Amino acid sequence: MKSQLFYTNDENGFVLPYVLFVTTLILILVSANIQHYQRDAEMTKAHIQQLKMETLFQMGREKIKTEIGSLKLPETVTYHFPDGNVRIEVSNLDINKFELYFTITAASNDYSYKITDVLQRDGSSTP
């Protein structure tokens, strides 16, 4: 008869607590990584939305800059772009300064972003 080691024959067992500890540790690490991934995905989505809004702002600003000489002030102009709509309310502050009030709406959802900008005739802006 072969001799057996005492710890493999013991019915109290020593392997179960180690297995439970390692399993618990692995589950904690996996769930933490899943939460981290979900937060990263949400932040990426918000960052892309912000970039679209800023792009729409720049596109609307450049378009109104080229057309501002032909407008009768105060006036509201709406531009339709593929990523959304830009509504600009233009008012005259001075002979060379215009106040632009942007309302930007994304095409993908009903999120609205509002910016006020001051445009000078030479094309520079002052917040």
RAHU-V760995 format. One line per field, one symbol per residue. phi: phi as a letter, one per 40 degrees, with the letter a starting at -180 (. if undefined). A space follows every 50 residues. Layout:
# RAHU-V760995
phi->???
This chain:
# RAHU-V760995
phi->.ccbccccccccgbcdcccccccccccccccccccccccccccccccccc ccccccccccccccccbcccccccabbbbbbccibbbbbbbccacbbbcb bcbbbcccaccbbbbbbbbcdchcbbc
